[in-house]
Amino acid sequence: MEEFAPHTSARIDAVRRAVRQAEAELLVATDHATVRWISGHSVQTGTIAVVGSHAAALVRPGDDQLDALREAAPFAKRGRMTPLAIETSAAPTWILGELAGHPLVDLGQKLEQLRIVKDPAELELLAEAAARATAAQRIFRSEISLGISEQTISDRVQSRLAQLQKPTAAIVDLMFGERCALIGAAPTSHTLAAGETALFDFAPIVDDYWGDSCSTVVLGTPASEISRLHEAVGRALRAGIGLLRPGVRASAVDAAVRSVMADAGYHYPHFTGHGVGLKQQEPPYISPDSQHILAAGTVVALEPGSYFDGYGVRLEHVIQITEDTPRVLTSHDLALGAG
């Protein structure tokens, strides 16, 4: 069994405090994001992290995983029905069977909250993911042309990232014209016509940490309603970024961004934004009902937009909340024109 990376000691201490507060003996973590965060290692799906008061270990997938779990967590040999902490939503059936008889405490939500504020090692990876998102957006603008298909541009973005020695796994939404009404959809053979909106949302992953980004462009002269919408979305995004400070409620940021859009006659059906980290979308959610209060070290994506039959616009940046001015990690062009 592999030990955890040295730089995760503060994370492990936080987990141990949470386990003690839950009056449990140890944590058996099975959510991939939690295991990656606690251990500091890039791990296969199915890897388990066991954290006790004096020891912590990884149990990797394999035929001997059950025996390895029993070795890492000697509670299974004692015959004592001690309380154990788990992540209920991510616990496989065989784990639940092995722990049968023990009082189980669901620590999933607490662990998710612990991951919200990023440490320096995480911020470095998130900055690299944001840089790749920026690079992808720049390539998108340089490759877009009339008659090109969504899939061709997507392929060229990935090919050119690889040429930069940055092969990147990513979630890609790419829609032209009427397909923008879908809000989010994978690229197809649909081709671009003059005056159509081209909406490109690119979320790369670097060593398990996500980036995000979105821009919308038009080749040719955009219709006045598209220009007006684009201007409103840009103002809404800037308003939201300006509010990203410690102590501000996430719901207040959401309300301010939606207010800018509403004043211009627009709305959108999705979150204003979300946290970015070991999951592409994670707390804090920038939404009307969010109870989260923003803290320095949190990284969020803001993505206002609006969508109609025939066109749509969304703009997105990834931002690190600091004790002072918000730090925008993505730096791609948001202009409506691609030139």
Summary of the structure (lengths in Angstrom):
residues: 339
radius of gyration: 22.4
end to end distance: 53.9
largest distance: 74.3
contacts: 1161
relative contact order: 0.12
helix: 38%
strand: 22%
